[in-house]
C-alpha cells in the first residue's frame, strides 16, 4: 500500500475540497486542445441509447456530475465516500449519495453507464470495486474510467527530490485489469500540461498531495507534462 490507496491518507485528502481544487486549477488541455474530462463525457454520450441511467463513483466536487446531468435523457446518481463532496455535488442539483465503491448500494444491472474519474487508484480493494462496477452495469453497459500514467508529473517530482508513486490502476495497467471483466476495452491517451505561473503555485500543488516534497526556488513560470488515459470498457 502507498499513499494513493492508504485509507487514512485518502480520507484526509478529501475531507474538504481544498487539496483537490488546488490540483485541478493547474491543468490545461493537450497541445491540440483536448481535455480529459470532455473526452470522458464524449465517451459517456456515445454509450447512451435513449433514456439511460448513469452512475458516477467518486464524484468529487460535482464538476463532472453536473456535465453528465446535462446530457439529454440521462438520469444520474453520483456517489462519493466523502460527505463534504456529496454535499457539494448535491448543491449542483445532482442526486448525490454517500457510498463506497466496494459496497455499492444498488441492485444488479441498475445502470447503463458507470463513470469513475481519477479514483480507482485510491480504492483499498480494486478487485472488489471492479466486481461491483460490473455487477451494477446492465448487460452491454459501458464503464468509462480516467486515470493517470506512471510518468504523470514525473519531472516535477524529480525536481523536488521525490518520485511518482506507482499506482494500482494506471495508464499502463488499466487495460489489462479491465480486460479481465470486459470483452471490449478501448483507450484514449492524452498528454496534458500542468502550468505553474510561479514557484509558489508549484509548491502549493506539491503541498496538496501531502508528500512533504520541497521544490527548489525558481524564477518565472514552469510547465510540466501530464499523462492521462480515458478507458471505455463494455
The 8 nearest C-alpha neighbors of each residue, nearest first, counted from 0:
[[1, 5, 4, 2, 3, 123, 166, 167],
 [2, 0, 3, 4, 5, 164, 166, 165],
 [1, 3, 5, 4, 8, 0, 9, 164],
 [2, 4, 121, 1, 5, 120, 166, 9],
 [5, 3, 121, 2, 123, 122, 1, 6],
 [4, 6, 2, 8, 7, 3, 1, 9],
 [7, 5, 9, 8, 10, 4, 123, 122],
 [8, 6, 10, 9, 5, 11, 12, 2],
 [7, 9, 11, 5, 10, 6, 12, 2],
 [8, 10, 12, 6, 11, 7, 5, 13],
 [11, 9, 7, 8, 13, 12, 14, 6],
 [12, 10, 8, 14, 9, 13, 7, 15],
 [13, 11, 9, 10, 14, 8, 18, 15],
 [12, 14, 15, 10, 11, 9, 16, 81],
 [13, 15, 11, 12, 10, 81, 83, 16],
 [16, 14, 13, 17, 83, 12, 18, 84],
 [15, 17, 19, 18, 20, 13, 60, 14],
 [16, 18, 20, 19, 15, 21, 207, 13],
 [19, 17, 207, 21, 20, 16, 22, 12],
 [18, 20, 22, 21, 16, 17, 23, 13],
 [19, 21, 23, 17, 22, 18, 16, 24],
 [22, 20, 18, 19, 24, 23, 204, 17],
 [21, 23, 19, 20, 24, 204, 25, 18],
 [24, 22, 20, 21, 25, 26, 19, 18],
 [23, 25, 22, 21, 26, 20, 27, 19],
 [26, 24, 193, 194, 23, 22, 195, 27],
 [27, 25, 193, 192, 24, 23, 194, 28],
 [26, 28, 192, 193, 191, 25, 29, 194],
 [29, 27, 34, 33, 32, 191, 192, 30],
 [28, 30, 191, 32, 33, 31, 190, 192],
 [29, 31, 32, 28, 33, 191, 190, 192],
 [32, 30, 29, 33, 28, 34, 190, 191],
 [33, 31, 29, 28, 30, 34, 27, 191],
 [34, 32, 29, 28, 31, 35, 38, 30],
 [33, 35, 28, 37, 36, 38, 32, 29],
 [36, 34, 38, 37, 39, 33, 229, 189],
 [37, 35, 39, 38, 34, 40, 63, 116],
 [36, 38, 40, 34, 39, 35, 41, 33],
 [37, 39, 35, 41, 40, 36, 34, 42],
 [40, 38, 42, 36, 41, 37, 35, 229],
 [41, 39, 37, 43, 42, 38, 36, 44],
 [40, 42, 44, 38, 39, 43, 45, 37],
 [41, 43, 39, 45, 40, 44, 38, 46],
 [42, 44, 40, 46, 41, 45, 39, 47],
 [43, 45, 41, 47, 46, 42, 40, 70],
 [46, 44, 42, 43, 47, 41, 48, 40],
 [45, 47, 43, 44, 141, 42, 48, 112],
 [48, 46, 44, 45, 51, 49, 43, 111],
 [49, 47, 50, 46, 51, 45, 44, 72],
 [48, 50, 51, 72, 47, 73, 71, 46],
 [49, 51, 72, 73, 48, 52, 47, 74],
 [52, 50, 73, 111, 74, 49, 72, 47],
 [51, 53, 74, 110, 111, 73, 75, 112],
 [54, 52, 75, 112, 110, 113, 111, 74],
 [53, 55, 113, 76, 77, 75, 114, 112],
 [54, 56, 77, 114, 113, 115, 58, 78],
 [57, 55, 78, 115, 58, 79, 77, 114],
 [56, 58, 79, 59, 78, 118, 115, 55],
 [57, 59, 61, 79, 56, 78, 77, 55],
 [60, 58, 84, 61, 57, 79, 88, 85],
 [59, 61, 84, 87, 88, 62, 58, 16],
 [62, 60, 88, 64, 58, 59, 63, 65],
 [61, 63, 65, 64, 60, 66, 59, 88],
 [62, 64, 66, 65, 61, 67, 36, 58],
 [65, 63, 61, 67, 66, 62, 68, 58],
 [64, 66, 68, 63, 62, 67, 61, 69],
 [65, 67, 63, 69, 64, 68, 62, 70],
 [68, 66, 64, 69, 70, 65, 63, 40],
 [69, 67, 65, 66, 70, 75, 64, 73],
 [68, 70, 66, 67, 71, 65, 73, 64],
 [69, 71, 67, 68, 73, 72, 66, 44],
 [72, 70, 73, 69, 50, 68, 49, 67],
 [71, 73, 50, 51, 49, 70, 74, 47],
 [74, 72, 51, 71, 50, 70, 52, 75],
 [73, 75, 52, 53, 51, 72, 76, 68],
 [76, 74, 53, 54, 68, 52, 73, 77],
 [75, 77, 54, 94, 95, 53, 55, 78],
 [78, 76, 55, 95, 54, 58, 56, 94],
 [79, 77, 96, 56, 97, 95, 98, 58],
 [78, 80, 57, 97, 81, 58, 98, 85],
 [79, 81, 98, 97, 99, 82, 78, 57],
 [80, 82, 84, 83, 79, 14, 13, 85],
 [83, 81, 85, 84, 97, 86, 80, 79],
 [84, 82, 86, 81, 85, 15, 87, 14],
 [85, 83, 87, 60, 59, 81, 86, 82],
 [84, 86, 82, 88, 83, 87, 95, 96],
 [87, 85, 89, 83, 84, 88, 90, 82],
 [86, 88, 84, 90, 60, 85, 89, 83],
 [87, 89, 61, 85, 90, 91, 60, 86],
 [88, 90, 93, 86, 95, 91, 92, 87],
 [91, 89, 87, 88, 92, 86, 93, 85],
 [90, 92, 89, 88, 93, 65, 87, 61],
 [93, 91, 89, 90, 94, 88, 65, 95],
 [94, 92, 89, 91, 95, 88, 65, 68],
 [93, 95, 76, 89, 77, 75, 96, 92],
 [96, 94, 77, 89, 85, 78, 93, 76],
 [97, 95, 78, 85, 98, 77, 79, 94],
 [96, 98, 79, 80, 78, 85, 82, 81],
 [99, 97, 80, 79, 78, 96, 103, 100],
 [98, 100, 101, 102, 80, 103, 79, 97],
 [101, 99, 103, 102, 128, 98, 56, 131],
 [100, 102, 128, 99, 127, 103, 131, 124],
 [103, 101, 99, 100, 104, 131, 98, 128],
 [102, 104, 100, 105, 99, 101, 98, 131],
 [105, 103, 102, 106, 98, 99, 100, 135],
 [106, 104, 103, 107, 135, 109, 108, 102],
 [105, 107, 109, 135, 108, 104, 134, 103],
 [106, 108, 135, 134, 109, 105, 136, 137],
 [107, 109, 137, 135, 136, 110, 134, 106],
 [110, 108, 135, 107, 106, 136, 137, 105],
 [111, 109, 52, 136, 112, 53, 137, 108],
 [110, 112, 140, 52, 137, 136, 51, 53],
 [113, 111, 53, 141, 110, 140, 142, 54],
 [112, 114, 54, 142, 53, 55, 143, 141],
 [113, 115, 55, 143, 144, 142, 54, 56],
 [116, 114, 144, 56, 55, 118, 57, 143],
 [117, 115, 145, 144, 118, 114, 146, 57],
 [118, 116, 146, 145, 119, 115, 120, 147],
 [117, 119, 121, 120, 116, 57, 115, 122],
 [120, 118, 121, 122, 168, 117, 125, 115],
 [119, 121, 168, 118, 167, 166, 122, 4],
 [122, 120, 4, 119, 3, 118, 123, 9],
 [123, 121, 119, 124, 4, 125, 120, 118],
 [122, 124, 4, 125, 121, 6, 5, 101],
 [125, 123, 127, 122, 126, 128, 101, 129],
 [124, 126, 128, 127, 122, 129, 123, 119],
 [127, 125, 129, 128, 124, 130, 131, 101],
 [126, 128, 130, 129, 125, 124, 101, 131],
 [129, 127, 101, 125, 131, 130, 126, 100],
 [130, 128, 132, 131, 126, 127, 133, 125],
 [129, 131, 127, 133, 128, 132, 134, 126],
 [130, 132, 134, 128, 129, 133, 127, 135],
 [133, 131, 129, 134, 130, 135, 136, 128],
 [132, 134, 130, 136, 131, 135, 129, 180],
 [135, 133, 131, 107, 132, 136, 130, 108],
 [134, 136, 108, 107, 109, 132, 133, 110],
 [137, 135, 108, 110, 133, 140, 134, 111],
 [136, 138, 108, 140, 111, 110, 139, 109],
 [139, 137, 140, 136, 108, 111, 233, 141],
 [138, 140, 137, 233, 141, 111, 136, 112],
 [141, 139, 111, 137, 138, 136, 112, 233],
 [142, 140, 233, 112, 232, 46, 143, 111],
 [141, 143, 113, 232, 112, 231, 114, 233],
 [144, 142, 231, 114, 230, 113, 141, 232],
 [145, 143, 115, 230, 116, 114, 229, 142],
 [146, 144, 229, 116, 117, 228, 230, 115],
 [145, 147, 117, 228, 169, 227, 170, 116],
 [148, 146, 227, 169, 226, 170, 151, 228],
 [147, 149, 170, 226, 169, 151, 150, 227],
 [148, 150, 151, 165, 169, 147, 163, 170],
 [151, 149, 153, 148, 152, 226, 225, 163],
 [150, 152, 225, 226, 148, 153, 149, 147],
 [153, 151, 225, 155, 154, 224, 150, 223],
 [152, 154, 150, 156, 151, 155, 163, 157],
 [155, 153, 157, 156, 152, 158, 223, 224],
 [156, 154, 158, 152, 157, 153, 159, 223],
 [157, 155, 161, 159, 162, 153, 158, 154],
 [156, 158, 154, 160, 161, 159, 155, 162],
 [157, 159, 155, 156, 160, 154, 214, 161],
 [160, 158, 214, 156, 157, 213, 161, 212],
 [161, 159, 157, 158, 156, 212, 162, 213],
 [162, 160, 156, 157, 159, 212, 163, 158],
 [161, 163, 156, 157, 164, 153, 160, 159],
 [162, 164, 153, 156, 165, 161, 149, 150],
 [165, 163, 166, 162, 1, 3, 149, 2],
 [164, 166, 149, 163, 167, 1, 169, 3],
 [167, 165, 168, 120, 169, 164, 3, 149],
 [166, 168, 120, 169, 165, 172, 125, 119],
 [169, 167, 120, 173, 166, 172, 119, 146],
 [170, 168, 172, 148, 171, 173, 147, 146],
 [169, 171, 148, 173, 228, 172, 147, 146],
 [170, 172, 169, 173, 148, 149, 174, 168],
 [173, 171, 169, 174, 170, 168, 175, 176],
 [174, 172, 176, 168, 169, 170, 175, 171],
 [173, 175, 177, 176, 172, 178, 184, 171],
 [174, 176, 178, 177, 173, 172, 179, 171],
 [177, 175, 173, 174, 178, 179, 172, 180],
 [176, 178, 174, 179, 175, 180, 181, 173],
 [179, 177, 181, 175, 180, 176, 174, 182],
 [178, 180, 177, 176, 181, 175, 182, 174],
 [181, 179, 178, 177, 182, 133, 176, 130],
 [182, 180, 178, 233, 183, 232, 177, 179],
 [181, 183, 178, 233, 184, 180, 232, 179],
 [182, 184, 233, 232, 181, 185, 178, 231],
 [185, 183, 232, 231, 178, 182, 233, 181],
 [186, 184, 231, 230, 232, 183, 187, 174],
 [187, 185, 230, 229, 231, 188, 228, 184],
 [186, 188, 229, 228, 230, 189, 185, 227],
 [189, 187, 228, 227, 186, 229, 190, 226],
 [188, 190, 227, 191, 228, 226, 187, 29],
 [191, 189, 226, 29, 225, 227, 224, 192],
 [190, 192, 29, 225, 28, 189, 226, 224],
 [193, 191, 224, 27, 225, 26, 223, 194],
 [192, 194, 26, 223, 25, 222, 27, 224],
 [195, 193, 222, 25, 192, 221, 26, 196],
 [194, 196, 221, 197, 220, 201, 200, 222],
 [197, 195, 220, 194, 221, 219, 200, 198],
 [198, 196, 220, 219, 195, 199, 200, 201],
 [197, 199, 201, 200, 217, 202, 216, 218],
 [198, 200, 202, 201, 197, 203, 196, 195],
 [201, 199, 203, 202, 198, 197, 195, 204],
 [202, 200, 204, 198, 203, 199, 195, 205],
 [201, 203, 205, 199, 204, 200, 206, 198],
 [204, 202, 206, 200, 201, 205, 199, 207],
 [205, 203, 201, 207, 202, 206, 22, 21],
 [204, 206, 202, 207, 203, 208, 212, 201],
 [207, 205, 203, 208, 204, 209, 202, 211],
 [206, 208, 18, 204, 205, 209, 203, 21],
 [209, 207, 206, 210, 205, 204, 18, 12],
 [208, 210, 206, 211, 207, 205, 12, 212],
 [211, 209, 208, 212, 206, 205, 207, 2],
 [210, 212, 209, 206, 213, 205, 208, 207],
 [213, 211, 210, 159, 205, 214, 161, 160],
 [214, 212, 159, 215, 211, 202, 160, 205],
 [213, 215, 159, 202, 216, 158, 212, 160],
 [216, 214, 213, 217, 159, 158, 198, 202],
 [215, 217, 198, 214, 218, 199, 213, 202],
 [218, 216, 198, 215, 219, 197, 220, 214],
 [219, 217, 220, 197, 198, 216, 221, 196],
 [218, 220, 197, 196, 217, 221, 198, 195],
 [221, 219, 196, 197, 195, 218, 222, 198],
 [220, 222, 195, 194, 196, 223, 219, 197],
 [221, 223, 194, 193, 195, 192, 224, 220],
 [224, 222, 193, 192, 152, 155, 225, 194],
 [225, 223, 192, 152, 191, 193, 190, 151],
 [224, 226, 151, 191, 152, 192, 190, 227],
 [225, 227, 151, 190, 148, 147, 191, 189],
 [226, 228, 147, 189, 148, 146, 188, 190],
 [229, 227, 188, 187, 170, 146, 145, 189],
 [228, 230, 145, 187, 186, 144, 39, 188],
 [229, 231, 186, 144, 143, 185, 145, 228],
 [232, 230, 143, 185, 184, 142, 186, 144],
 [233, 231, 184, 142, 183, 141, 181, 185],
 [232, 141, 183, 181, 140, 139, 142, 182]]
